[in-house]
Every structure is written in structure tokens, then in C-alpha cells.
Amino acid sequence: MAYADTLWRSGGHAELHVWPGAVHGFDTLAPDAAVSRAAVTARQDWLRRLLG
């Protein structure tokens, strides 16, 4: 959360999602888990909006 806040304060773009119970890299460790699929979708949606 601090990293996203630093980006925002410096004028950068970020979208913060907190995935309770998930560890760093969870979407790679368990790619078929529902939370992983949701995280990948959220990341792809953000990139589409950002890059237009």
C-alpha cells in the first residue's frame, strides 16, 4: 500500500487491490485458483484502461 501511495503522490498511475490471504506471487504459484484468476483479470483490465 505504501508503494501505491508513493506512486500516487509522485503523479504516477496505480490501482491498488488487496487480495486477503494471498502471498507475493500467488497468481504464479496457483494460477488456477479463483483469487489468481481475479487478480490477473484486474491487472489486464487496468492495463487496457491505462493504455487505451
C-alpha distances in whole Angstrom, upper triangle without the diagonal:
4,5,5,6,9,10,11,12,14,16,14,13,10,10,7,9,9,12,13,15,14,14,13,16,17,18,21,22,23,23,25,23,22,19,19,21,19,16,18,20,17,16,20,20,17,19,22,21,20,23,25
4,6,5,6,9,10,10,12,14,13,14,12,12,10,12,12,15,17,18,18,17,15,18,20,21,23,24,25,26,28,26,26,22,22,24,22,19,21,23,20,19,22,22,19,21,24,23,21,24,27
4,5,5,6,9,10,11,13,11,11,9,11,10,12,13,16,17,19,17,16,14,16,19,19,21,23,24,24,27,26,25,22,21,23,21,18,19,21,18,16,20,20,17,18,21,21,18,21,24
4,5,5,6,9,10,11,9,8,6,7,7,10,11,15,17,19,18,17,15,17,19,19,21,23,24,24,26,25,24,20,20,22,19,16,18,19,16,14,17,17,14,15,19,17,15,18,21
4,5,5,6,9,10,9,10,9,10,9,12,13,17,19,21,20,20,18,21,22,23,25,27,28,27,30,28,27,23,23,25,22,19,21,22,19,18,21,20,17,18,21,20,18,21,23
4,5,5,6,9,8,10,10,12,12,15,16,20,22,24,22,21,19,21,23,24,26,27,29,29,31,30,29,26,25,27,25,21,23,24,21,19,22,22,18,19,22,21,18,21,24
4,6,5,6,5,7,7,10,11,14,16,19,22,24,22,22,19,21,23,23,24,27,28,27,30,29,28,25,24,25,23,20,21,22,18,16,19,19,15,16,19,17,15,17,20
4,5,5,5,6,7,9,10,14,16,20,22,25,24,23,21,23,25,24,26,29,30,29,31,30,29,25,25,26,23,21,22,22,19,17,20,19,15,16,19,17,14,17,20
4,5,7,10,11,13,14,17,19,23,25,27,26,26,24,26,27,28,29,32,33,32,35,33,32,29,28,29,27,24,25,26,22,21,23,23,19,20,23,20,18,21,23
4,6,9,11,14,15,19,21,24,27,29,27,27,24,26,28,28,29,32,33,32,35,34,33,30,29,30,28,25,26,26,23,21,23,23,19,19,22,20,17,19,22
4,7,10,13,15,19,21,24,27,30,28,28,25,26,28,28,29,32,33,32,34,34,32,29,28,29,27,24,24,25,21,20,21,21,17,17,19,17,14,17,19
4,7,10,13,16,19,22,25,27,25,25,22,23,25,24,26,29,30,28,31,30,29,26,25,26,24,21,21,21,18,16,18,18,14,14,16,15,11,14,16
4,7,10,13,17,19,23,25,23,23,21,21,23,22,24,27,27,26,28,27,26,23,22,23,20,18,18,18,15,13,15,14,10,11,13,11,8,11,14
4,6,10,13,16,19,21,19,20,17,18,19,19,21,23,24,23,25,24,23,20,19,20,17,14,15,15,12,10,13,12,9,10,13,11,9,13,15
4,7,10,13,16,19,17,18,17,17,18,17,20,22,22,21,23,22,20,17,17,17,14,12,13,13,9,9,12,11,7,10,12,11,10,14,15
4,7,10,13,16,14,15,14,15,16,16,19,21,21,20,22,20,18,15,15,16,14,11,13,14,10,10,13,13,10,13,16,14,14,17,19
4,6,10,13,11,13,13,14,13,13,17,18,18,17,19,17,15,11,12,13,10,8,11,12,8,9,13,12,11,14,16,16,16,19,20
4,6,9,9,11,11,13,12,13,16,17,17,17,18,16,14,11,12,14,11,9,13,14,11,12,16,16,15,17,20,19,19,22,24
4,6,6,9,10,11,10,11,14,14,13,14,15,12,11,7,9,12,9,8,12,13,11,12,16,16,16,18,21,21,21,24,25
4,6,9,11,13,11,13,16,16,15,16,17,13,13,9,12,14,12,12,15,17,15,16,20,20,20,22,24,24,25,28,29
4,7,10,12,10,12,15,13,13,15,16,12,13,10,12,15,14,13,16,18,17,18,21,22,22,24,27,27,27,30,32
4,7,8,6,9,11,10,10,12,14,11,11,8,9,12,12,10,13,16,15,15,19,20,20,21,24,25,25,27,29
4,6,5,9,10,9,10,13,15,13,14,11,11,15,15,12,14,18,17,16,20,21,21,22,25,26,26,27,30
4,6,8,9,9,11,13,16,14,16,13,11,15,15,12,13,17,16,15,18,20,19,20,23,24,23,25,28
4,5,5,6,9,10,13,12,14,12,9,13,14,11,11,15,15,13,16,19,18,18,21,23,22,24,26
4,5,5,6,7,10,9,11,9,7,10,11,9,10,14,14,14,16,18,19,19,22,24,24,25,27
4,6,6,5,8,8,10,8,4,7,9,7,7,11,12,11,13,16,16,17,19,21,21,22,24
4,6,5,9,10,12,11,8,10,13,11,10,14,15,13,15,18,19,18,21,23,23,24,26
4,6,9,9,12,11,9,12,14,13,13,16,17,16,18,21,22,22,24,26,26,27,29
4,6,6,9,9,7,9,12,11,12,15,16,16,18,20,21,22,24,26,26,27,29
4,6,8,9,5,7,10,10,9,12,14,14,15,17,19,19,21,23,24,24,26
4,6,8,7,7,10,11,11,12,15,16,16,18,20,21,22,24,26,26,27
4,5,5,6,9,10,11,12,14,15,17,18,20,21,23,25,26,27,28
4,5,5,6,9,10,11,12,14,15,16,18,20,21,23,24,26,26
4,5,5,6,9,10,10,12,14,15,16,18,20,21,22,24,25
4,5,5,6,9,10,11,12,14,15,17,18,20,21,22,24
4,5,5,6,9,10,11,12,14,15,16,18,20,21,22
4,6,5,6,9,10,10,12,14,15,16,18,20,21
4,5,5,6,9,10,11,12,14,15,16,18,20
4,5,5,6,9,10,11,12,14,15,16,18
4,5,5,6,9,10,10,12,14,15,16
4,6,5,6,9,10,11,12,14,15
4,5,5,6,9,10,10,12,14
4,5,5,6,9,10,10,12
4,5,5,6,9,10,10
4,5,5,6,8,10
4,5,5,6,8
4,5,5,5
4,6,5
4,6
4
